[in-house]
Amino acid sequence: TNEGELSGREFTFELVEEASSVSDVVVINSVVMPNPVESSFTIKGYANYRLSVYDINGVVVKEVSSISDAQTIYANDLASGVYNVQLVHGNRLINTRFVKQ
């Protein structure tokens, strides 16, 4: 099931499936706030996940080995554009994206 919602400056993407391996994607209420991003954004509800931010070319531009429950990620050093965010914990893989202004 795919459900997406764009509401103001908050983006919520929800995809719920059973994962049989890390290559399967399980996304449950992944939130990047605000979106679009000016100087920072927050990921809530994913304590202990590894976070990677990729640019449009697939290059890792930011990494945090274990995020907190309400992790602020500073984006001042990122150029304007679209970025992909990947959160990984065990066999759960969460993908979302944001726009940097």
N, C-alpha and C positions, 0 to 999 in steps of 0.2 A: 504494500500500500504506500503510495506517495502522497504526502500532503504538504503543501507549502503555504505560507502566509506572509504577506508583506504588509506591515502595519506601521506607518510613520517611519521612524528611524530604526526599527527593530526587525530583524529577519529571523523567522523560525522555520526550520525545515525538519520534517518528521518522516522517517522511513523505518518501519518496524518489520523485521524478518528474523528468522532463526539463522544463526551463523554456524556453519559446519567447519569453517577455517578462517584464518585471518584475511583471506582474499574475499570473503563475504563481507558485505557492508551492513552494519547495524547502526542506525542513527535514531536517537531518541531525544527529541526536544533540544537540539543543538542551537544555541543562541549566541550570536555575535552582536554586541550592542556598543555603540550605535553603528549603524550601517546606512550610509557611507561613513567612513572613518576619517577624522581629521588628524588627531595626534595620538590617540590610543583607543583600544577597544577592550571589552571584558568578555570572558567566557565563564559562564556560571554553571555549576552542577557537575563538573568533570574532574574532581580532585584525583590526583595521582595519574592522570592521563599524560602521555607524552604529546607535546604540541609541536607541529612543524608548519611553517608558513612558506608557501611556494609562490614565486613570481609567475608571470604568464609563460615563461620559457621552461618551467619546471625546476628551476634552481631554488634550493632552500635558502631563504633570506633571514629566517629566525627559527630558533629551536629552544624549547624548554623541556628538560628531561622529565619533570614531574610538576604539573601545575597545581595550584591551590583550588579550593572550591569556587572562589570568585577571583580569577586571575586577570590582572590588567596587563595587557601587552602594549608596549609603546611602539608607535609606528611613525614617529617623527623622521626617522632616517629612511623611510620608504618613499619611492617616487610615486606619483599619482598613477593609478591603474587598478586592475583587478588582481586579487590574490586568492589563492586557495589555502584553506586551513585544513590540516589533517590532525585528528586526535586518535591516539592508539592506546589501548589498555587491554592486555591479554589478547583475546580473539575478537575484540570489538574495534572496529575501524569507523571513524566518523569523519565525513567530509562536508565542508561548507565553504563559502567564499565571502569576500567582502570587497568593497570598492574603497580605495584610498583616494581622497580628494587632494 
